[in-house]
């Protein structure tokens, strides 16, 4: 039995490498963070990362409690979470596309920090694919003869959230830097508004048609 609720060093290194590979591939969380960074700047992007990470910790807790197994086994539960999350994303996108034009296209749109953070949490929590990911990925690195499974899942889940959060932060900073060059005209602002709103709508549509893993 190991004295710490993590796999042996070689297995832990493999877990970190696999987690990094999964984190850097653009998915819903990365797309959301990039959209916020483009729309509202680096600070909003990093707040979105914090919200997404918090949502990830919620999924770690749910996986530990067995709630992820419910989503995996219950078609009804999966569908409800999926549709609520999809509707939320589409609503954000439509409000961005058809909202009032910005008075000053040279500056990011001011949005309360709490709203940016909470939206990041909600977007990740209402993504059932994230729950199923934790359910399928983490158990592969749990040691059956080590510490209790729940403790191992919590530690591994937190490690993954840290790795993913670091990767997402890089995306946020890069996207905000590139977007700064777009804030030069009203036309660029309209393109940016349709681009970011379209991302949210596309994310919602993707979530709506997601199928439950077997």
Backbone bond lengths (Angstrom), bond angles and torsions (degrees), N, CA, C in turn:
res aa  C-N    CA-C-N  psi(-1)  N-CA   C-N-CA  omega(-1)  CA-C   N-CA-C  phi
1 X - - - 1.476 - - 1.526 109.44 -
2 X 1.290 117.27 135.21 1.455 121.67 -179.17 1.521 110.07 -81.73
3 X 1.346 115.20 152.25 1.452 119.03 -176.99 1.503 114.11 -86.31
4 X 1.338 117.16 3.34 1.466 120.80 -178.92 1.519 107.73 -142.27
5 X 1.328 117.66 138.75 1.479 119.63 -172.41 1.522 114.39 -74.97
6 X 1.319 116.92 49.83 1.463 122.21 174.05 1.518 108.19 -135.13
7 X 1.318 117.83 161.43 1.465 120.10 178.94 1.526 111.10 -66.63
8 X 1.326 117.31 171.64 1.469 120.65 174.07 1.529 110.44 -58.42
9 X 1.329 118.36 159.68 1.478 121.45 -176.18 1.526 114.25 -51.54
10 X 1.329 117.69 -42.53 1.465 119.76 -178.70 1.529 111.39 -65.16
11 X 1.329 116.42 -41.54 1.469 120.73 179.01 1.526 110.58 -69.52
12 X 1.338 116.47 -38.92 1.463 120.43 178.94 1.523 110.60 -64.39
13 X 1.338 117.04 -39.37 1.456 120.22 177.66 1.527 110.94 -63.34
14 X 1.325 116.25 -40.03 1.464 120.24 177.13 1.522 110.63 -64.35
15 X 1.335 116.65 -39.98 1.462 120.96 178.64 1.528 110.59 -62.62
16 X 1.331 116.77 -44.40 1.469 120.14 -179.47 1.524 111.02 -65.24
17 X 1.337 116.21 -39.92 1.463 119.45 179.17 1.523 110.81 -65.51
18 X 1.340 116.75 -42.63 1.464 120.42 178.55 1.531 110.62 -65.86
19 X 1.313 116.66 -39.46 1.468 120.77 179.48 1.525 110.66 -63.78
20 X 1.339 116.91 -42.36 1.458 120.42 179.45 1.522 110.90 -64.99
21 X 1.330 115.68 -41.05 1.466 119.20 179.01 1.520 111.22 -62.32
22 X 1.331 116.38 -39.61 1.462 120.47 179.17 1.528 111.08 -71.64
23 X 1.332 116.82 -35.81 1.465 120.65 -175.29 1.523 112.45 -71.40
24 X 1.338 117.31 -36.62 1.464 119.34 -174.59 1.526 112.44 -77.86
25 X 1.332 117.06 -18.11 1.468 119.28 177.85 1.533 108.25 -73.68
26 X 1.330 119.10 121.49 1.473 120.79 -177.83 1.518 112.36 -58.19
27 X 1.314 115.66 125.48 1.452 122.89 176.65 1.518 108.91 -134.41
28 X 1.325 118.26 -164.03 1.468 120.43 -178.98 1.524 113.88 -55.95
29 X 1.343 117.86 -43.20 1.466 120.02 -178.34 1.523 111.00 -65.13
30 X 1.334 116.65 -46.53 1.468 120.25 179.26 1.526 110.75 -61.86
31 X 1.324 116.16 -42.93 1.461 120.63 -179.85 1.519 111.28 -62.10
32 X 1.328 116.41 -41.26 1.462 120.95 178.49 1.531 110.77 -63.64
33 X 1.321 116.08 -45.99 1.465 120.50 -179.02 1.530 110.60 -62.96
34 X 1.319 117.08 -43.03 1.461 121.00 179.00 1.528 110.50 -62.21
35 X 1.326 116.12 -42.37 1.463 119.61 179.74 1.521 111.37 -61.31
36 X 1.325 117.26 -44.33 1.462 120.90 178.84 1.526 111.10 -64.96
37 X 1.326 116.37 -39.87 1.464 120.03 -179.01 1.516 111.06 -65.81
38 X 1.333 116.28 -41.83 1.460 120.71 178.95 1.522 110.37 -65.66
39 X 1.311 115.65 -40.60 1.466 120.20 -174.61 1.510 112.87 -75.74
40 X 1.356 116.93 -41.25 1.465 119.77 -168.78 1.522 115.50 -128.72
41 X 1.307 117.69 5.21 1.452 119.22 174.60 1.522 114.79 98.63
42 X 1.330 114.12 176.82 1.465 121.21 -173.42 1.521 112.72 -63.45
43 X 1.337 116.98 -42.19 1.464 118.96 -177.73 1.526 110.97 -61.67
44 X 1.325 116.92 -43.77 1.458 120.22 178.62 1.531 110.56 -64.91
45 X 1.344 115.89 -38.06 1.457 119.14 178.27 1.512 111.96 -62.22
46 X 1.333 116.91 -43.48 1.462 120.26 179.89 1.526 111.50 -69.80
47 X 1.334 116.65 -34.15 1.470 118.91 174.28 1.524 110.75 -64.91
48 X 1.324 116.36 -36.24 1.461 120.26 176.52 1.522 110.56 -64.43
49 X 1.327 115.98 -39.83 1.470 120.06 176.52 1.522 110.16 -60.09
50 X 1.331 116.33 -43.59 1.459 120.15 178.69 1.528 111.00 -61.42
51 X 1.342 115.60 -41.49 1.460 119.05 178.07 1.517 112.14 -64.98
52 X 1.335 116.89 -43.11 1.459 121.32 178.87 1.530 110.40 -62.19
53 X 1.336 116.40 -41.03 1.472 120.15 178.17 1.524 111.07 -64.12
54 X 1.324 116.47 -39.81 1.465 119.44 177.01 1.526 110.35 -62.47
55 X 1.341 116.11 -42.17 1.454 119.52 175.43 1.520 111.79 -61.24
56 X 1.351 116.35 -36.22 1.450 120.16 176.37 1.514 111.86 -63.03
57 X 1.335 116.96 -39.78 1.464 120.27 177.55 1.531 111.46 -65.61
58 X 1.340 115.85 -33.01 1.472 119.09 175.18 1.528 109.75 -62.53
59 X 1.319 116.29 -41.25 1.463 120.03 178.87 1.525 111.50 -67.89
60 X 1.325 117.19 -35.16 1.467 120.13 176.23 1.525 109.48 -62.47
61 X 1.332 115.46 -44.52 1.465 119.82 178.20 1.524 111.15 -62.26
62 X 1.335 115.36 -41.77 1.460 119.56 179.86 1.523 111.13 -65.52
63 X 1.330 116.53 -40.21 1.458 119.56 178.72 1.521 110.66 -64.10
64 X 1.334 115.88 -38.91 1.460 120.11 178.46 1.525 111.22 -65.09
65 X 1.331 115.59 -37.96 1.464 120.08 -179.10 1.521 113.12 -81.36
66 X 1.328 116.89 -8.61 1.460 119.91 178.94 1.513 114.18 92.12
67 X 1.344 117.53 5.73 1.459 119.25 -178.12 1.531 111.40 -70.11
68 X 1.327 116.32 -29.33 1.461 119.08 177.99 1.522 110.60 -62.93
69 X 1.329 115.31 -34.87 1.461 119.07 178.23 1.524 110.70 -63.45
70 X 1.342 116.41 -33.27 1.467 120.15 177.94 1.523 110.34 -64.21
71 X 1.341 116.41 -44.61 1.460 119.72 178.59 1.520 111.27 -62.97
72 X 1.334 115.25 -35.90 1.459 119.24 -178.53 1.520 111.93 -71.08
73 X 1.335 116.58 -31.27 1.459 119.62 -174.01 1.520 113.28 -98.65
74 X 1.333 117.63 -21.12 1.459 121.01 -175.79 1.524 110.48 -107.54
75 X 1.307 117.04 113.21 1.464 121.55 178.07 1.528 110.55 -64.06
76 X 1.315 117.47 -37.36 1.465 121.02 -178.53 1.524 111.39 -65.60
77 X 1.341 116.44 -46.12 1.465 120.25 -179.72 1.518 110.18 -62.99
78 X 1.301 117.30 -43.05 1.463 121.45 179.36 1.524 110.69 -61.13
79 X 1.337 116.33 -44.48 1.465 120.78 -177.75 1.515 111.79 -64.68
80 X 1.329 117.38 -41.71 1.464 121.19 -179.68 1.524 110.48 -61.90
81 X 1.342 116.69 -50.30 1.465 120.34 -179.46 1.526 110.51 -62.43
82 X 1.325 115.62 -41.39 1.460 120.83 -178.94 1.526 111.60 -61.30
83 X 1.318 117.56 -47.72 1.459 121.13 -176.18 1.522 112.54 -70.75
84 X 1.332 116.82 -36.75 1.468 119.67 177.16 1.522 109.80 -64.10
85 X 1.332 116.38 -45.24 1.456 119.79 178.71 1.518 112.14 -63.38
86 X 1.337 117.13 -40.97 1.459 121.17 179.90 1.529 110.65 -63.71
87 X 1.324 116.84 -44.71 1.469 120.77 -179.94 1.526 111.00 -62.23
88 X 1.330 116.81 -39.08 1.464 121.31 179.95 1.530 110.58 -63.18
89 X 1.328 116.62 -46.27 1.457 120.83 -179.01 1.529 111.54 -64.83
90 X 1.323 116.40 -44.35 1.467 120.34 -179.39 1.527 110.72 -63.59
91 X 1.334 116.65 -38.74 1.468 120.28 178.80 1.523 110.51 -62.53
92 X 1.342 117.35 -43.46 1.461 120.20 178.06 1.530 110.40 -60.36
93 X 1.347 115.82 -44.35 1.455 120.05 -179.32 1.513 113.18 -62.18
94 X 1.318 116.93 -45.03 1.465 120.86 -178.88 1.529 111.41 -66.10
95 X 1.324 116.55 -38.15 1.469 119.10 177.75 1.524 110.55 -64.97
96 X 1.323 115.69 -35.13 1.460 118.48 178.59 1.528 111.20 -70.50
97 X 1.320 117.13 -42.82 1.468 121.03 -177.06 1.526 111.68 -67.29
98 X 1.339 116.33 -45.66 1.467 120.46 -173.10 1.522 113.06 -101.82
99 X 1.342 116.60 8.40 1.457 119.90 179.40 1.510 111.64 -72.65
100 X 1.308 115.57 174.33 1.463 121.00 -179.36 1.525 110.39 -65.25
101 X 1.320 115.97 137.07 1.464 120.71 178.72 1.522 110.16 -63.29
102 X 1.302 116.93 150.10 1.454 121.48 -178.31 1.528 110.20 -74.14
103 X 1.320 115.20 139.09 1.455 120.34 179.87 1.529 111.69 -70.51
104 X 1.341 116.62 -33.66 1.463 121.11 -178.54 1.520 109.20 -124.11
105 X 1.335 117.70 95.81 1.452 120.18 -176.89 1.519 113.94 -67.69
106 X 1.313 118.54 -7.73 1.453 120.13 -179.29 1.511 113.56 -86.70
107 X 1.321 117.66 -5.88 1.460 120.66 -178.07 1.517 110.67 -125.09
108 X 1.366 117.10 151.10 1.458 119.82 176.06 1.520 111.26 -61.32
109 X 1.325 115.84 152.48 1.461 120.53 179.31 1.519 109.29 -72.40
110 X 1.353 118.35 123.19 1.458 119.40 179.59 1.529 111.09 -71.51
111 X 1.309 116.24 126.05 1.461 122.75 178.26 1.521 107.45 -134.53
112 X 1.343 118.59 136.75 1.465 120.18 179.34 1.525 111.43 -52.53
113 X 1.324 116.27 135.51 1.459 120.78 -178.55 1.525 111.60 -59.38
114 X 1.330 115.28 -39.28 1.459 118.25 -178.34 1.522 111.10 -61.31
115 X 1.338 117.51 -37.04 1.459 120.54 -179.43 1.527 111.20 -67.39
116 X 1.335 115.83 -42.34 1.460 120.07 179.00 1.527 110.24 -60.74
117 X 1.325 115.78 -44.61 1.468 120.91 -179.36 1.525 111.12 -64.73
118 X 1.322 115.97 -49.05 1.465 120.21 -177.07 1.527 110.92 -63.02
119 X 1.319 117.48 -39.46 1.463 119.50 178.44 1.527 111.28 -62.77
120 X 1.327 116.71 -37.69 1.454 119.72 176.36 1.517 112.02 -62.34
121 X 1.334 115.76 -41.54 1.470 120.33 177.43 1.522 110.58 -62.34
122 X 1.336 115.21 -49.55 1.463 119.96 -175.49 1.529 111.32 -63.83
123 X 1.330 116.63 -42.07 1.465 119.83 -178.86 1.523 110.88 -58.74
124 X 1.331 117.20 -42.42 1.463 119.90 -178.86 1.524 112.29 -76.35
125 X 1.324 116.68 -39.33 1.462 119.59 -179.83 1.524 111.37 -64.40
126 X 1.343 116.46 -37.65 1.462 119.66 -177.74 1.526 113.12 -87.44
127 X 1.312 116.54 16.58 1.461 120.77 175.16 1.534 108.75 -102.04
128 X 1.333 118.44 98.66 1.466 119.83 -176.59 1.511 113.08 -64.54
129 X 1.330 116.91 -22.85 1.454 119.61 177.83 1.532 111.21 -63.98
130 X 1.334 116.96 -32.13 1.459 120.04 177.27 1.517 110.28 -65.20
131 X 1.325 116.14 -41.97 1.465 120.40 178.44 1.521 110.75 -61.98
132 X 1.321 116.55 -44.46 1.457 120.34 -179.67 1.527 110.92 -68.29
133 X 1.333 116.72 -31.23 1.456 120.12 177.03 1.522 110.37 -62.62
134 X 1.328 116.69 -48.24 1.455 119.64 178.86 1.519 111.21 -61.58
135 X 1.304 116.08 -38.09 1.460 120.46 -179.37 1.528 111.13 -65.47
136 X 1.337 117.19 -36.77 1.461 120.63 -176.82 1.526 112.58 -87.38
137 X 1.341 117.69 -32.08 1.459 121.34 -171.33 1.529 113.06 -87.55
138 X 1.328 116.81 -50.28 1.458 119.67 -173.77 1.524 114.17 -61.82
139 X 1.350 119.02 -42.46 1.478 118.30 -177.26 1.525 114.04 -59.26
140 X 1.321 117.98 -21.80 1.463 120.18 -179.81 1.522 112.00 -65.97
141 X 1.341 117.16 -19.73 1.459 120.96 -176.90 1.530 112.32 -112.93
142 X 1.309 117.30 6.38 1.464 121.18 177.61 1.524 109.32 -80.23
143 X 1.330 115.67 133.06 1.460 121.26 179.81 1.530 109.57 -90.18
144 X 1.321 118.63 117.11 1.462 120.85 -175.11 1.514 113.65 -65.47
145 X 1.324 117.54 -21.95 1.468 119.85 -176.88 1.524 111.48 -110.88
146 X 1.306 116.68 17.07 1.453 120.30 179.24 1.526 111.47 -100.39
147 X 1.330 115.06 -141.19 1.454 120.79 178.12 1.531 109.72 -66.02
148 X 1.359 116.66 169.58 1.466 118.86 176.47 1.528 111.53 -53.05
149 X 1.317 116.21 144.10 1.456 121.56 -176.76 1.526 111.55 -55.91
150 X 1.337 117.58 -42.00 1.467 120.96 -177.80 1.525 111.09 -58.50
151 X 1.330 116.97 -43.22 1.467 120.54 -179.76 1.519 110.69 -64.54
152 X 1.325 116.91 -40.72 1.463 120.39 179.54 1.526 111.17 -65.75
153 X 1.330 117.39 -41.24 1.461 121.15 179.87 1.529 110.41 -62.87
154 X 1.325 116.98 -41.43 1.463 121.01 179.86 1.531 110.52 -62.81
155 X 1.327 116.63 -48.24 1.464 120.25 -178.31 1.516 111.06 -63.69
156 X 1.324 117.34 -48.56 1.463 120.84 -179.81 1.523 111.27 -63.45
157 X 1.329 116.20 -40.31 1.465 119.89 178.70 1.514 111.97 -62.12
158 X 1.331 116.82 -41.69 1.465 120.38 179.27 1.521 111.33 -66.57
159 X 1.330 116.57 -38.24 1.466 120.10 177.02 1.526 109.98 -61.38
160 X 1.330 115.89 -44.21 1.464 119.36 179.25 1.522 110.94 -62.70
161 X 1.324 117.92 -42.48 1.465 121.35 -179.43 1.531 110.56 -61.58
162 X 1.330 117.02 -40.67 1.471 120.76 178.38 1.524 110.75 -63.48
163 X 1.336 116.65 -45.41 1.462 120.63 179.84 1.529 110.63 -63.14
164 X 1.333 116.31 -46.45 1.463 120.71 179.84 1.525 110.86 -64.12
165 X 1.337 116.89 -39.39 1.454 119.97 179.36 1.518 112.48 -64.59
166 X 1.326 116.57 -37.89 1.461 120.41 177.02 1.526 110.95 -64.50
167 X 1.329 115.80 -44.54 1.468 120.17 178.16 1.526 111.26 -63.01
168 X 1.338 116.54 -44.47 1.461 120.35 179.53 1.528 111.66 -62.64
169 X 1.338 116.72 -34.61 1.463 120.43 179.88 1.520 110.90 -65.04
170 X 1.327 116.23 -38.32 1.470 120.02 177.23 1.526 109.78 -62.55
171 X 1.339 116.07 -43.39 1.464 119.77 177.32 1.531 110.63 -61.19
172 X 1.339 117.02 -41.66 1.468 120.71 -178.09 1.523 111.20 -62.94
173 X 1.325 116.83 -45.71 1.467 120.75 -178.41 1.523 110.92 -65.80
174 X 1.337 116.38 -43.13 1.460 120.22 -179.93 1.524 111.22 -64.91
175 X 1.348 116.64 -44.16 1.463 120.15 -179.18 1.522 111.49 -64.71
176 X 1.333 116.99 -39.90 1.467 120.37 179.84 1.534 110.89 -65.42
177 X 1.332 116.18 -38.28 1.460 119.91 179.69 1.528 111.34 -65.32
178 X 1.327 115.64 -42.14 1.467 119.19 178.93 1.525 111.31 -68.83
179 X 1.338 116.18 -37.27 1.461 119.63 -177.48 1.518 112.09 -67.91
180 X 1.318 116.48 -25.68 1.470 119.55 -179.38 1.530 111.05 -58.63
181 X 1.305 116.34 -30.28 1.459 120.22 -179.85 1.526 112.13 -76.27
182 X 1.338 116.21 -15.42 1.464 120.07 -178.61 1.515 112.23 -86.81
183 X 1.335 116.69 -11.53 1.457 119.64 -174.66 1.525 110.80 -90.67
184 X 1.322 115.85 60.32 1.459 119.11 -177.42 1.517 113.30 -120.32
185 X 1.338 117.41 -15.67 1.454 118.88 -177.01 1.517 109.93 -152.50
186 X 1.337 115.04 163.60 1.457 119.75 177.74 1.527 110.69 -64.53
187 X 1.341 116.38 -35.23 1.460 120.09 179.85 1.533 110.30 -64.12
188 X 1.333 116.28 -44.41 1.462 119.86 177.70 1.513 111.02 -62.24
189 X 1.335 116.07 -35.62 1.461 120.08 178.93 1.526 111.25 -66.30
190 X 1.333 116.65 -40.42 1.467 119.46 177.83 1.520 110.83 -64.25
191 X 1.333 116.22 -41.31 1.469 119.53 178.12 1.522 110.17 -62.20
192 X 1.323 116.09 -42.63 1.461 120.59 -179.79 1.522 111.18 -63.87
193 X 1.352 116.16 -40.88 1.456 119.75 -179.48 1.526 111.31 -64.28
194 X 1.329 117.22 -43.44 1.460 120.68 178.47 1.529 110.88 -69.10
195 X 1.325 116.89 -35.22 1.466 120.86 179.63 1.521 110.85 -64.64
196 X 1.341 116.19 -51.76 1.466 118.66 -177.85 1.523 111.22 -68.63
197 X 1.331 117.43 -40.38 1.461 119.45 177.21 1.507 111.50 -63.16
198 X 1.347 116.16 -39.64 1.458 119.89 178.22 1.511 112.36 -63.08
199 X 1.338 117.17 -35.22 1.466 120.89 177.76 1.521 110.54 -61.93
200 X 1.339 116.39 -45.21 1.458 119.53 -179.82 1.534 111.14 -63.58
201 X 1.325 116.15 -43.01 1.470 119.49 179.14 1.527 110.00 -63.25
202 X 1.327 116.77 -42.79 1.464 120.47 179.43 1.522 111.25 -64.02
203 X 1.332 116.91 -39.55 1.458 119.89 176.74 1.521 110.99 -62.10
204 X 1.342 115.67 -42.79 1.459 119.45 179.01 1.513 112.08 -64.03
205 X 1.336 116.28 -42.46 1.464 120.15 178.85 1.523 111.06 -64.15
206 X 1.340 116.69 -39.47 1.461 120.39 178.11 1.517 110.96 -63.95
207 X 1.342 115.99 -42.70 1.460 119.99 178.84 1.523 111.04 -64.11
208 X 1.328 116.40 -36.87 1.471 120.21 -177.02 1.521 112.81 -65.00
209 X 1.330 116.87 -31.58 1.466 119.56 -177.12 1.520 112.31 -99.29
210 X 1.355 116.97 4.20 1.455 119.79 -179.87 1.525 109.85 -62.63
211 X 1.308 115.51 141.84 1.455 121.17 -179.70 1.518 109.76 -107.43
212 X 1.305 114.91 148.75 1.462 121.57 -179.29 1.514 110.27 -71.52
213 X 1.327 115.59 133.37 1.469 118.78 177.75 1.510 110.24 -74.14
214 X 1.312 116.83 147.08 1.473 122.21 179.81 1.524 108.98 -108.18
